[in-house]
């Protein structure tokens, strides 16, 4: 049995079967590249679902982790530490909010935002206790906790995990009329939305959708909650996907005309550059201060390593112009994909923003075509993964250069042209 097959067999025997990985066993990563146990080198075009925006094993971020791990790793929030306050100041100023509530994972951060929204609804808006409604969108992916999967429209996420809690109303994504109707209810407290639906297949809404959503939330005294766990931290060619076309050079400017500013902002994944679990919920005092001591927390949330790593990860975004790079190379990538599509009937379309993109394969979502195409891409040195059957997401680390991107375009074109269903 090969070395790779040995590792796969161990996972198959001793691990829960809650994932279906591509058949490649990775052992090393640097920048846009990863290597398998046999020494083969690949372009990473998934970036750990956009957690590795700053590239694998970025030296500044890994140094921050190592240095802090050798000094003080964890205190819990029972005591102050000398790193958290600086991080809180840095992250709130970067994104333009009064306060941050630090957590660890994206799902934790979404749960935190839900709790925060409900508490605000009862104590500030005056909704009757236990009657608050949060409007969500069909096709959403916000995590895997029981509460979150209760309002998922994906059977794989929510089948046989009930009973589910009440308090959520689902409407079509990118539908202003449906949102306008849903927000009129007297018990509606918040609207939770992904600016771009990543897991659903990189669905990018109409240009006015977020601005209309923000307007309607303001008109109805409803909190606009943006889940930017995957779309945030420069991935879409802006600091946040809700920033429109802003490329903020140093920190978020609250008054930027194109910024559809959330009332609650949810971050994760690339907030740490992928080297440590770090997530955050940001809001202004009027909302955040409804949470009092003892009402919410996390043993690891805001730990010294997380604080140091997140600051380093955000600094890299600006020091290496990742916002601008994602925007410029994203436009180039979609242009090249459209060129390929014009002369090939295997791919129907490309969509996305910045370096969060997807191609739609011309076959049924129930087919194996997208999976087999990803296996072929792997054989040619590029790693990507299907989502929702016939869609392949392409999201390389934002440190990728133009020459590297064009090399990847050549791999994709070669693979598509040689592929047979």
Helices and strands as residue ranges (DSSP letters): H 3-14, E 26-30, E 33-36, E 41-44, H 47-50, H 59-69, H 84-95, E 99-103, H 106-120, I 121-125, E 133-137, H 146-149, H 155-158, E 168-171, H 176-182, E 188-193, E 196-197, E 203-204, H 209-219, E 223-227, G 241-243, E 264-267, G 269-272, E 279-283, H 285-288, H 304-319, H 322-342, E 347-353, E 356-361, H 369-379, E 382-383, E 385-387, E 391-394, H 402-418
